[in-house]
Amino acid sequence: MESLWSDSEAERFVERYAQQGENRDTALRVYTTRLLGGDPRLVLHGGGNTSVKTTAQDLLGDDVPVLRVKGSGWDMGDIEPAGLPAVRLEPLRRLQALDALTDEDMVNFQRGNLLDSASPNPSVETLLHAFLPHKFIDHTHSTAVLSLTDQPDGDDICLQVYGDRMGYVPYIMPGFDLAKSAAEFQAASPDVEGLILHKHGIFTFGETAQEAYERMIDAVTLAETRLQKGRKQVFVAARMPEQIAKLSEVAPVLRGLVADDLGADGWRRMVLDHRTGPEILNYVNGADVARYSQTGVVTPDHNIRTKNYPLLLPAPEQDGLAAFRESAEIALETYIADYRAYFERHNPRQKSPKTMLDPFPRVILVPGLGLFGVGADPKAASIAADIAENTVQTITDAEAIGVYECVPEDDMFDIEYWSLEQAKLGKGAEKPLARRVVAVTGAGGGIGSAIVQAFAREGASVVALDLDIAAATQAVDGIGGLALACDVTDPASVDAAFDAVCERYGGVDIVVSNAGAAWSGKIGEVDDDVLRQSFELNFYGHQNIARSAVRVMKAQGTGGALLFNASKQAVNPGPDFGPYGLPKSAALSLMRQYAIDYGADDIRANAVNADRIRSGLLDDTMIAARSAARGLSEVDYMGGNLLHREVRAADVADAFVFLAKAERTTAAIVTVDGGNIAAALR
Ligand code: ZN
C-alpha cells in the first residue's frame, strides 16, 4: 500500500482551515483522516477513527488541552473539523483511575466535556485515544491486517510480521475496558509504533500526522507482503449448473423472498445491490463456501450492517427458477429460525434485556451470480454490499495462508446489540414510500419529472424512463435515482429497461405509465398511419409497460401498483381529437382489465385523469392557440374550470402518489382538472 502523503497538499489543508479558525493540528488531522477514509481496504462505513491531542480556546479565551476525535455519523473519507469534536482531555484521562465505568456514564461524561455542546457524540473508542500518550492516533479495520489476525494463530502470525514494533491486545469489546487494556499494553512497551487488536483492527501512533499515517501504511504493507507468501489455492470450485439463471430473473425472486409479510399492513420490503466479479464468484462458487462464509464477520462492528452471517443459497439453474424459489424459501426459514435461536441464546446474559432486531439477512450469497447487499434503501443495500465485498477479500486472503476464524458468537452478539453501535445507524422515521422502487415513463417531460420528484420526496427509489436518456438523466439529477433510455412502443426496449431495474434494485413496486403524445384530426378523414402511431404510443405503450411490470411484480410476489396517465379525452372527447382520445379510451379500459386480471396477485391498477396542464402534451403554443380559439385569455383558459385555478404538473404528481399509497383502491380514476363537469365520471 502506497503512502499518499504530500507535503504540499498537507500545507494546503493547513491554509484552508486556518481561514476557518482551525489550528495546524486539526487541519492535518482532517488531511490524514481523509487519506485513510478514502481507501476501502482501510476504512469502510464508520469503521475506524482518528484523534489528535491539541488545544482549543474556550469562551474565556483560555487555551484548553483537548482531544479532537472522530465523531459519530461522520465518514472519514470526507470529514471536516466539525466531525472531530473537541473533548476536554484532562477529565477524560482521569477516568483511567476508575475500576469500572458503564456505557451510559461514559457517553454522558464525554458529552459533558465537549467544548461545543452541539457536537456529535465522540467515537465509541474515544477513551482508548485519550488514555494513550501519543499526539496523533490512527485506527483502521485494515483488510490485510484482519486477514492475519482472523486466524486461530493470528497472534503468532502478527508477531512474526511485526515483532516488537507493535503491541498485541487480545479481543476485548470496545469501550472502557478495552481503553484501559490498550493503555496498559502500551505502557508495558512504550516504544511500540502501534497496537494490533486481535480480530478487530490496528492502531498506529505518531508525534506528527505524517508519522502516525505512514506507520499505518507501513504496517498494512507488511501484512500485504505476508499474505503473498506461501499461498495455497483458494477456493476449490463446487460443481455448478451448466447454465445459471439470469440476474434479472433471480433478483425479483430474492427481493420477494426478503420482504416481510406484515399481513394487513402489507409488506416490509428491501432493496438489493448486486455485486459480482472474479473474486466474488471464486468465493461464492467454492465447494466449502458453507463453512468459510458462515463463520462470522471479519471485525465485530460489521455485523450492525450485515448481521453476523449471510444467507447462502443454492446456484439458480436456468429454467429452474421454481425449484430455486422453493429452496430459497426453505433456506430463509432456517436463517430466521437460527437468528431467533442466536438471540435467545445470548439475550439472557445481557444486563438489560434487548429487543430482537428483524431477523432478515442483509447479505445474500448466490453461487453462479455473486452477492447481494440488502437494505431498506439503496444506500443501506450498498453499504451491506461494500462490507460483503470486503469480507470476501479478507476471508479469501486468510484462507490462502491458513484458516479463517473470527471472535466467538457471544462477542458478536454483544456488539450487534450494544446500544452505542446501534446508535450509529441513526434510526429516524421512514418516509411513506421508503423501501419502494418506482419507475416512471416519459420522465423527461414536465409532468414526468414532477412525478419523479414527488415520489423521491416520499422516500421511494426512483427510476426515470424516457426515449431521451439525457432528459431521463435530468429528471433524476440530484435525487440519486436511475435513468434509463426506453422506447415504450418497443416491447424489447421495455423488457430491457425492467431487466435493468431488477439488476439495479432487485425489482419494482410502482409503475407510473405516463408517456404519451397528442395527435389530432377529424376522425373520418385522418390518415390511418396517424391513428396507428397514436395507438402505438397511447395504448400499446401502456400495455408494454404494464405487461413487463406485472412480470416482475409476480416474480416478487409482493403485489404492486400500476398507475396510468389517462386523459379527459377518454371520458369527455373533444372535436378533432379522435386520434388521441381513442387509444386513451382503450388505455382506460386497459387499466380496468389489469385491475380485474391481477387483483388476486395484489397488483392494483388505477389512473389519473388530468387536464389543462402546462406540460409536453400541452405546451405554451398549444395553450395560446386553444385559448385564442375560444376567445379567452390564456389565464382564463387555463383556469377555466370549476375552481378557477390553474392545474399544475405537481398536482398531477400528487394524485399519482396518493394512488400509490391507496392500498385498498383499484380500478379507480382520480380527476385532476380543477373541475370539468363534462369530464366527470358517472
Ligand atoms: Zn475499531
Residues whose N, C-alpha, C, O or C-beta is under 5 A from the ligand:
A	BS01	ZN	G48 G201
